[in-house]
Amino acid sequence: MSIGLFETLRIRDGRIPFLAEHLARLGAGLWRLGLESAPPGLEHRLRSLAHVGEGVLRVTIDASGEKIETRAVPPLGALRLVTATVRHRAYPIKSTDRSPFDEARAEAERRGADEGMLLTADGYLAEGSFTSLFFWSDELLCTPDLGLGILPGIGRARVIALARKAQFAHAEGRFAPAALQDAAPFLVNAVRGVMEVGSLDGSPIRSDPRTVSLLEGFWG
C-alpha cells in the first residue's frame, strides 16, 4: 500500500473553515513525500461539497490518485482522555502511515475513553491520536513544541493565534505528564474545534473559563 497524505476538513454553515490552511499543508506534505502537487481543481471539488451545510470531508492523495469521502460531524463535547502506552513517533506531515495513533485510539476505546495521549520516547507530552494538546498552568497556556515531531495542527495554530489576540501568556515546550496535575487541559483539532477534557486517566478534570472563550472564538 502506498503512503500518502490526507486532510480532514469541517463543513460548517455551508463553508469550509481553514480550507486555505488545509490545502497549504497538503501541498507542503506532498512535496516532502516527492509526490505530485494536488490534482488541479481540488479546491473547487471540495467547495462544491459544502452544500450539505454540516459535515466532514476527508481527502486522501497518494500515488494512486485522489479520494474524497463525506462523513458526519463526530460527537462534540468534553472528552475522556487517557495516557496511551504506545509511544509517539515523529509525525511532521499528515501521512496515512500513522500506526501509533491508530493504536493509541484503539487503546483509549478499550479503556472506555475517547482519546489517547501519546508520550515521546523520552516521556514528554506529545499529542493525541487525533488532537493537539493544550493546558493552563496558572496564568500560562502551554502546548508541546513542534520540535518534538508533533503535527503542525491547524486547530493548534488557530488556538495560538486566539491566545495572542486575547493577550494570554503562552509557551511551547517539553512537558512531563506531571505538568497536567492540577492543570486544566483541553484538546483541539480543525474538525471539532476546542474540546474540554472531562477526565484524565479516570480522574475528573477541572474546567477553565479561558478555555470556553477560546472555544467560542475558534470558528471566527
HELIX and SHEET records of a PDB file:
HELIX    1   1 LEU A   19  LEU A   33  1                                  15    
HELIX    2   2 LEU A   42  SER A   48  1                                   7    
HELIX    3   3 ALA A   50  VAL A   52  5                                   3    
HELIX    4   4 SER A   99  ARG A  110  1                                  12    
HELIX    5   5 LEU A  146  LEU A  148  5                                   3    
HELIX    6   6 ILE A  154  LYS A  165  1                                  12    
HELIX    7   7 PRO A  177  LEU A  180  5                                   4    
HELIX    8   8 PRO A  209  GLY A  217  1                                   9    
SHEET    1   A 3 LEU A   5  ARG A  12  0                                        
SHEET    2   A 3 GLU A  54  ASP A  62 -1                                        
SHEET    3   A 3 GLY A  65  ARG A  71 -1                                        
SHEET    1   B 8 LEU A 125  GLY A 128  0                                        
SHEET    2   B 8 GLU A 115  LEU A 119 -1                                        
SHEET    3   B 8 LEU A  79  ARG A  87  1                                        
SHEET    4   B 8 GLY A 193  LEU A 200  1                                        
SHEET    5   B 8 ALA A 184  ASN A 189 -1                                        
SHEET    6   B 8 SER A 132  SER A 137 -1                                        
SHEET    7   B 8 LEU A 140  PRO A 144 -1                                        
SHEET    8   B 8 ALA A 169  GLY A 173  1                                        
SHEET    1   C 5 LEU A 125  GLY A 128  0                                        
SHEET    2   C 5 GLU A 115  LEU A 119 -1                                        
SHEET    3   C 5 LEU A  79  ARG A  87  1                                        
SHEET    4   C 5 GLY A 193  LEU A 200  1                                        
SHEET    5   C 5 SER A 203  PRO A 204 -1                                        
END                                                                             
